[in-house]
Amino acid sequence: MRFAFPAALAVTILLGAVQAASAQQATAQKSIAGAMPATSDPHASAASHELYFGAVLLDQNELRSTGRGNPVYALEGLAYYGTDYNRVWVNARGETNRDRGGLERAELQVLYSRLLGYFWDIQGGVRHDFRLSPRDGTPPRTYGVVSLQGLAPGLFEVQAQAFLGERGVPLFRAAASYDLLITNRLVLQPEFEMNFSAGWDREALIAPGLYRVEAGARLRYEITREFAPYIGYSYEANTGGASGLVRRLGERSSQSTIVAGIRLFF
Amino acid sequence: MTQPTLSRRKALVAGAAALGVPAATGAALAQPRLNTVGPREFNLAIEHASLNITGRRRPAIAINRQVPAPLLRFREGEEVVINVDNRLREDTSIHWHGLILPSGQDGVPGISEGFTGIAAGSRHQYRFPLVQGGTYWYHSHSGVQEQAGMYGPLVIDPARPDPYGYDRDYVMVLSDWTDDNPMRVIWNLKRDPSYYNFNRRTAASLVQELARAPDAAARTAAVRDRMMWGDMRMDPTDIEDVTGYTFLVNGRTPQQNFTAVYSPGETVRLRFINAGAMSHFDVRIPGLEMTVVQAHGNNVRPVVVDEFRIAPSETFDVLVRPAGGRQFAILGESMGRQGFLSASLATQEGLPMLPLPPHRERPLLTMADMGGPYGPTGLDRGTLRPERDRPGQVAPMSMDGMDHSAMGHGAAPSGVAGAGMAGMDHSAMGHGPASIGGSHAGMNHGGITDSRSLLVNDEFRRSASGAPPAGLAGSRDLRVPAANGRPRARRDTAPPAMDHAAMGHGSPGTGQVGQVDMSAASLHAGHGAMAPPDPFAVNTGAPPGTRVLTYRMLRALDNHYPVREPNRIIEVRLTGNMERYFWAINGNRFSEAQPITLQLGERVRMRFINETMMSHPMHLHGVWMQPQVGNGQENPLLHVVSVRPGSTLDVDVEADAEGGWAFHCHMLFHMETGMMRKVEIVRGTRVAAR
């Protein structure tokens, strides 16, 4: 399969942080299961009572087809490891090139995540957009990230992220999704994402204002919580000045795709 | 953690464990020879084992190769020595649940004096006198070993014979078994608190509700209810955190049908012990009434019931008189209706189980469970240094953020409640009152009024019963020492919960609180009234007329503590984060919390305020808990008090045992994720007040 390699690469990136931390896991578990370390200070042992845990969610792990040409493999996911309050958080996304099969776009965020309130996390860290082919695609970019994410009233998962790159163009991203339970295992998940910029970054296909929109709806069946095949619809568009930048490259500024994939949760 | 390695020898062990050993046969390997001089010695060996409950061999932890662990039968007045061999690959511990003993023998690593656990491969000797009789149990207090099978019954024969007779005596150890690694269960709950809930409300169930609704108003109400829960970001179907359990009686599944044998005409004593890690059971024996004679190891005035709810770690002893040689099913339905435990009373062993009845309707949380106006918080928390709620540990719809001064305490009670809800809308829930106001419209404000008076029944009862009324609210402010230096400003504007006079109630000091409460309980049963729930009501979904045990029915036969005023009130708010699955006391998880410090000899009133939507059986080691149920000198002595969602409940504690004691929710995963404190009972000078 043409997308096998990039898929494996992306998964590896995603799991990296968790695996690095898993060495500590044994220690953490020991202090949980074995109660207390060999110290007579009860306060020290209380502190060691903190639980460490992690998770990996590949929310989008799918093939996208416009009905023409090769399908594209796309992945979007997250992973975290840490405590109730403090976590290392990784967001990753990427998709393959329609023609060559290699990764066309890939974005990785490595964040420190801190519990802010009952439903909210504040996060800070680094985002890197990779240029995977020296000739194709958008150039590499690195941004600092500040992010707020959580569960809004009405049970909407929301995320607001601000990015500041080395070129000084601030970006902003707002995303929301919702799990509509049709039955306890059949779940329709609409999601929506908007990207804004305060200035031009033509190489990266970024224009002032709303420059990129993604929307989709995925219907999954949770055979288990861990394994949920799905089908869905996805729409993405470069808007405003960005649509002209994209058209200049001879590409469509928007596309609709039918998607099919498997949501994975560890 | 438990490793899924299976040696041949352990597989054999498992075979024995899976068969189970009826505890009542006294087959315990731990039982020593009688007639020895000095303290009797018992030997317990803790080992990894594997257990086949569901058809799959799964790792477990056994004591003397048994799950449940062997029955320990002690005698009141003797001293015992218990040698514990830890043959696990991890630390362990044994806690003697409900026993009054020196702190150092209590078996909680890091909390009991000088005890840090029993290291892998080592031996630990417990030695303590038995100063009480009754039915108790023992279990690991390390990590999640209890869920893996490390629990067993403990019976102390009283020095004076019990004031009731019986012909047969059976221990009924109730428990919940999961094939999942218990640590894995916590992880699953952490990454998705709904992981085990496959009974959430869905679009499909909404369609059914709408189809069943008799009229347009009901349909509107159904939709509004959904929106309200969505706005709160809470789940009304969240009754049990963990599902997929197989429920056991003495280690036996319903199909394996543990049988308590009787002969017609005999009186049988059943000692129910809920050793389940996470499960409440509604216990009944269709066709038989039960006479509760003992609760939590202490004899009570016999009370006849048809069923009782038993929270994790509680024990109730009942007498039954099965007649006619029939086979009776002893049923325990889990609170969330995920399954039954089942055993039999029959004249012979080996009969097949009786067919299980259909499940009762699965309960839904209501607005009442969300907690009504709890009254003011911000009292003494019993810590030496000031303590604040940490972010994310208190549900945002709690009344904490409410402006009490704006509540208009002088107004009519229904007005108070209305103002309270509006305040909640604005300050915490982040939406306009219109979106929730509609659903209030249909609610029973009369009910609110009634039960607001119930919440605070205690002062009235005391004044009614001739104890010093002491000016109630006003005097309470004086009585509470400023022990932890928290800001007092809020208390000035917000009178304590007891301030009924200001709330415009009539003269509720009629001493009939119990009756009023019961009616309020039935008033609110099964629908979403806004009133704070009666803390003692037990709604098992039983048909009308069923006698269901509540703490109010428990009248201690021998409560040797004289009735007296508590020194102070210690606020114990039960909090936590359902979205992250961690739990806390007063907004501080165990890992970050200070101990609660009590003076030796003082009597404190712990005011439990359950700000979560789950029941929490709160267990205090070392001393008795006396829930203020209104029975005066006969208030029961309990080692655990089940605090239902949204309720406020006063429990008096005589701090008569020096040392460090664990204080925690006995839902194992609530404890493990933070709902735990150390309680230090110290001698000497007053607690430093700053």
Boltz contact constraints between the chains, C-beta under 6 A:
constraints:
  - contact:
      token1: [A, 29]
      token2: [B, 1]
      max_distance: 6.0
  - contact:
      token1: [A, 32]
      token2: [B, 143]
      max_distance: 6.0
  - contact:
      token1: [A, 33]
      token2: [B, 1]
      max_distance: 6.0
  - contact:
      token1: [A, 33]
      token2: [B, 90]
      max_distance: 6.0
  - contact:
      token1: [A, 33]
      token2: [B, 143]
      max_distance: 6.0
  - contact:
      token1: [A, 34]
      token2: [B, 90]
      max_distance: 6.0
  - contact:
      token1: [A, 34]
      token2: [B, 91]
      max_distance: 6.0
  - contact:
      token1: [A, 35]
      token2: [B, 91]
      max_distance: 6.0
  - contact:
      token1: [A, 35]
      token2: [B, 109]
      max_distance: 6.0
  - contact:
      token1: [A, 35]
      token2: [B, 117]
      max_distance: 6.0
  - contact:
      token1: [A, 35]
      token2: [B, 142]
      max_distance: 6.0
  - contact:
      token1: [A, 36]
      token2: [B, 109]
      max_distance: 6.0
  - contact:
      token1: [A, 36]
      token2: [B, 110]
      max_distance: 6.0
  - contact:
      token1: [A, 36]
      token2: [B, 116]
      max_distance: 6.0
  - contact:
      token1: [A, 36]
      token2: [B, 117]
      max_distance: 6.0
  - contact:
      token1: [A, 42]
      token2: [B, 110]
      max_distance: 6.0
  - contact:
      token1: [A, 45]
      token2: [B, 110]
      max_distance: 6.0
  - contact:
      token1: [A, 46]
      token2: [B, 591]
      max_distance: 6.0
  - contact:
      token1: [A, 47]
      token2: [B, 591]
      max_distance: 6.0
  - contact:
      token1: [A, 49]
      token2: [B, 590]
      max_distance: 6.0
  - contact:
      token1: [A, 49]
      token2: [B, 591]
      max_distance: 6.0
  - contact:
      token1: [A, 50]
      token2: [B, 591]
      max_distance: 6.0
  - contact:
      token1: [A, 53]
      token2: [B, 187]
      max_distance: 6.0
  - contact:
      token1: [A, 53]
      token2: [B, 190]
      max_distance: 6.0
  - contact:
      token1: [A, 55]
      token2: [B, 191]
      max_distance: 6.0
  - contact:
      token1: [A, 84]
      token2: [B, 580]
      max_distance: 6.0
  - contact:
      token1: [A, 84]
      token2: [B, 582]
      max_distance: 6.0
  - contact:
      token1: [A, 115]
      token2: [B, 392]
      max_distance: 6.0
  - contact:
      token1: [A, 117]
      token2: [B, 391]
      max_distance: 6.0
  - contact:
      token1: [A, 117]
      token2: [B, 392]
      max_distance: 6.0
  - contact:
      token1: [A, 118]
      token2: [B, 392]
      max_distance: 6.0
  - contact:
      token1: [A, 118]
      token2: [B, 396]
      max_distance: 6.0
  - contact:
      token1: [A, 118]
      token2: [B, 577]
      max_distance: 6.0
  - contact:
      token1: [A, 119]
      token2: [B, 579]
      max_distance: 6.0
  - contact:
      token1: [A, 151]
      token2: [B, 233]
      max_distance: 6.0
  - contact:
      token1: [A, 153]
      token2: [B, 231]
      max_distance: 6.0
  - contact:
      token1: [A, 153]
      token2: [B, 430]
      max_distance: 6.0
  - contact:
      token1: [A, 153]
      token2: [B, 431]
      max_distance: 6.0
  - contact:
      token1: [A, 154]
      token2: [B, 230]
      max_distance: 6.0
  - contact:
      token1: [A, 155]
      token2: [B, 230]
      max_distance: 6.0
  - contact:
      token1: [A, 155]
      token2: [B, 233]
      max_distance: 6.0
  - contact:
      token1: [A, 181]
      token2: [B, 200]
      max_distance: 6.0
  - contact:
      token1: [A, 181]
      token2: [B, 202]
      max_distance: 6.0
  - contact:
      token1: [A, 182]
      token2: [B, 203]
      max_distance: 6.0
  - contact:
      token1: [A, 183]
      token2: [B, 202]
      max_distance: 6.0
  - contact:
      token1: [A, 183]
      token2: [B, 204]
      max_distance: 6.0
  - contact:
      token1: [A, 184]
      token2: [B, 198]
      max_distance: 6.0
  - contact:
      token1: [A, 184]
      token2: [B, 200]
      max_distance: 6.0
  - contact:
      token1: [A, 184]
      token2: [B, 202]
      max_distance: 6.0
  - contact:
      token1: [A, 225]
      token2: [B, 195]
      max_distance: 6.0
